[in-house]
Amino acid sequence: MKKQIVQVALTYIGTIVGAGFASGQGILQFFTAFGAIGIVGVGISTVLFMWLGMKMMLISHRIKAYSYQDFNNYLFGSVFGKAANVLTFIILFGVTVVMLAGTGSIVEEQLGYPYQWGILVTILLSYLVMRKEMNGILAVNSLVVPLMLLFTVLIAVNTVREGDFILWQEMEQEREGSIRWLISAFAYGALNMAMVQAVLVPLGSEVKDEAVLKWGAAWGGIGLGVMLTVSHVALLARMPEIIDYAIPMAEVIKSLGPYVHILFILVVYGEIFTTLVGNVFGITRQIEGLIKIPNNMLVLLILLCCFLFSQIGFSSLLSYLYPLFGYVGLSLLILLIFKRIPQ
């Protein structure tokens, strides 16, 4: 049972810690941009992750949802559920495109190789992992997420040792009187709860023990909260010089030396990859429920479409799509808060 709890928690973390989180871009836009008050926003998002992640998996378990399509139909009703499924599909597809573009940016900005190389290698690896479906996703997250947690500790130590916290007060004064940080915290939770449906819904349905789902969601939410807090503080201490980088967290970690920097880049790539395959899995599950097409061919078609849109570029995609999807996902967040778990 303990092993299952750990697997659920790591899979939850790995699905959320994608391009925006692991690279630092999402944290920069939703929390760090608001200065020190962003830490309160991190706390709100953490509570939402713990509570609503558990609720989503328990509902999925009790209604035996095969995909997020069944979950949305239960949550919104048969009529509005169809509209919710279309929006969720758009969000999942958009975020998957951002993930794929993020792998290209890592390879180009941090390693000096062509943007397209990173994308093509990721497509190949995604196809291989997707052949194992949920087992492949669990295995990848069990490997990558512990490494990301280790780097969180390193970043925390380095930030305390070198951080310039004068900027905290300066940024806070600039944002004084604004409540955008509060809206942003809920939007961040909404974006991720809409995105994480792709994995948490089938995971909740397949895990037999509800206690595993409850504890897995609790520890997953706590892990996400710790990582968000450390990353937010580290970025804030290095503002504003890191604001123009596509992968700002990589610039933060550079002070630990070239070898640690390269290892961190690989871990960030792994985190982006775990979210990408989770989203592809969710999209595949929904399309399979509508039309009959071989799984392998469907995965390739999805990845090809994502490849075409990824040519727009990582920073441009993330800066426009993430905030937009966050506000669209607020309807899901509100319903999930008030919907009762079925007996």
Buried (B, 14 or more C-beta within 10 A) or exposed (E): EEEBBBBBBBBBBBBBBBBBBBBBBBBBBBBBBBBBBBBBBBBBBBEBBBBBBBBBBBBBBBBEBBBBBBBBBBBBEEEBBBEBBEBBBBBBBBBBBBBBBBBBBBBBBBBEEEBBBBBBBBBEBBBEBBEEBBEBBBBBBBEBBEBBBEBBEBBBEBBEEEBEEEBBEEBBEEBEEEEEBBBBBBBBBBBBBBBBBBBBBBBBBEBEEBEBBBBBBBBBBBBBBBBBBBBBBBBBBBBEEBEEBBBBBBBBBEEBEEEBBBBBBBBBBBBBBBBBBBBBBBBBBBBBEEEEEEBEEBBBEBBEBBBEBBEBBBBEBBBEBBBBBBBBBBBBBEBBEEBEEEE
